[in-house]
Amino acid sequence: MEKWINPIAKGIGIAVLVTLVVVMQGLIMSVGILGFDLFYQNCFKTHLQTLEAPGKNMKFVLMTDLAGVGDRSWYVYKSPVVIDVIQKVEMRIGHNTDGVLFWNYSETGDHSDNAKLEILKGKYLVFSRGGLYHSLYDIDTGQVLVNEENPFVAWLCSEEDENSPELMRPQNMKTTLDSWVRKNLHAKIEKILNDIE
């Protein structure tokens, strides 16, 4: 009986060993790919959107990169329609703000989904993320009217919540920051957009 058990045990052992090696190779490959992706997004910007301003002979380009593991930055560039700004090397380098029209950053991962540019009322470039307006640029005057590079730090430095340590607790922080963005960015932009005839 031992004659049969030993070869079967060896066969099962070899099969288990081969399976473990294959699983480990797959895991190492996955970690390598994720590591490269994280490295790439920390060193280079990714193009998200190009938007032409109708009748203005200009376009706006939205790019993004990572700062660390999960904190995202967005950069908006303005360019004549005929120039392919995405090909400019200095624009592709991560964390570089040279030549940027405006940019902002999500230190806590807040409102980081669905980032997009829109032209509203025919004269305003609006940057929104997470369903809330974050930046407003007047195309006609060439002025950034509303933008906060780091809403989290602006909220921390604001005096409106200074006397409330309860709001600084992790379980309350997201809601409080969301309220600050709604009041100090989104609502200001909505008011400007609604006041235009």
N, C-alpha and C positions, 0 to 999 in steps of 0.2 A: 504494500500500500504506500509506503514512503517513497518508492520509486516514482509513483504518479504525482504525489503531493508536491515534491520539490520542484519538478519542471513546471507545474501549474503555478506554484507560488512565484517562481522566478519570472514566468511569463507575465503574471499580474503585476509584479513589482516593476518590470521593465515598462509595461504599458502605463502604469501610474507615473513613473519617472519621466517618460516621454511626454505624457500629458502635462505634467508640471513644467517641464522645460518649454513646451509650446506656449503655455499660459504665461509664463514669466517673460518669454520673448515678446509676446503681444503686449503685456503690461509695460515693459521697458520701452517698446516702440510708441505706445500711447503717451507715456510720460514724456518721451523725447519730443513728440509732435506738439503736445501741449506746452512744453517748455519753450520750444522754438516759437510757437504762436505768441506766447507771453513776451518773449524777448523781442519779437518783431513789432508787436503793438506798443512796446515801451520805447523802441528806437525809431520807428517810422509811423507816419500818419497814414490813415486809411481814408480814401475818398468815399463820401457818403452821398453827396448830391451836388449837382450843378443846376443853377436856376438863372435863366435869362430874364432881364427886366425888359418887358415889351416896350419898344419904341425908344429905349434909352442907350442902345449900343453898349451895354455892359452886362456882365454876368457875375453871379455870386457863387462861390464854391464852399461847401461845408466839408470839413475834414475832422477826423477824430484820432486820438491815441489814448493809451493807458498810462497812468502814473502809478507805478507799483503793480499791485495785483488786481484791484477792482475799481480804482478811482479813474474816471474818464474825463478827458478834456475835449472840448469842441472848438474849432477854429473856423472863422468865416473870412474869406478873402474876396476882394472886389477886383475885377479885371475887365479890360475891353473884350468884346465878344471874340475878336480875331486871335487872341492869345490863348494858348493852351496852358493855363496855369498849373494844371495837375502835373505837368512834366517838369516844372521848376524844382530843382534838387532841394533848394533851401526850404521850400514849402513841404517837402516830404519828410524832413528830419523831425523826429518827435520832440515835443516840448519847445519847439522854436516858435516864437511869436513875431519874428521879423516880417514886416509887410502885412500883418494881419489887420483886418478891419476891426474886429472885436473877437474875444474868446471868453469862454467860461469853463468852469471846472466843477465836478461833482465829487467832493472829498469823501462823502459818506455813501456814495452810490445812489443818492436820491434823484428822482426824476431823470433817470438815465435812459429810459426806453423811448422809442419813436422820435428821435431827434430829427428835425426838419426845418427847412426854410420855406417861407411863403411871402408873396408880395400881396399886401392888402391895401385896399383903398387906392390902388394905383401909384402910391408914393412911399409906402412903408415896407421895409424888409423886416420880417418878424422871424426870430429864431425861437422855436418851442421844443421842449423835451418833457417827457412824462405828462403830456396833456396840458402843460402850463406854459405861458409865454415867459421867456427869460431875457430876451434882448429885442430892442427896437432901434432901427436905423432909418433915418429920413433920407431917402434916395435923392430928393430934390436939393436939399441943403447940404448933404454930405456929412451929417452929424449923427453920432450915436446918442440917442435920447435916453435909453434905459439899458443898462447892462451891469451886472455884478459878476466880477470874475470868479469869486468864490462865495456863493450864497451862505455856506455853512459858517465861514469865518465872519461874514457880515452879520449873520444872526447872532453869533456868539458875542460880537462886539456891540450889538445894539443894546440900548438901555431899556427897551420895553419889557424884556424878560429878566432883567438883571436881579431883581429881588425874589426870584422864584427858583430855588434849587430843585424843587420838585420837577420842573420842566427839563432839567438837565439829566435826569435819570434816563438810561438807555431805552427803557420801555416807552418813555414819553417824547424822546428826542425827535423821532421821525415825524410825529404828528405836529410838534411845535415848529419844526423847520418847515414843514409843508405849509403851515399857517403863515409863517413869515414870508415865504416865497409868494404865496397867493396875495398877500397884502402889499408887499413892497416891490414886487416885479410884475406879476400877472395883472393885478388890478390897475396899476399905473398905466400899463400898456393898453389895457382894455379902455380905460378912460380916454386916453389920447385918440385911439381908434374910433371911439364912439362920438367924440367931440368934433370930428371932421365931418363936414357936410358933403 
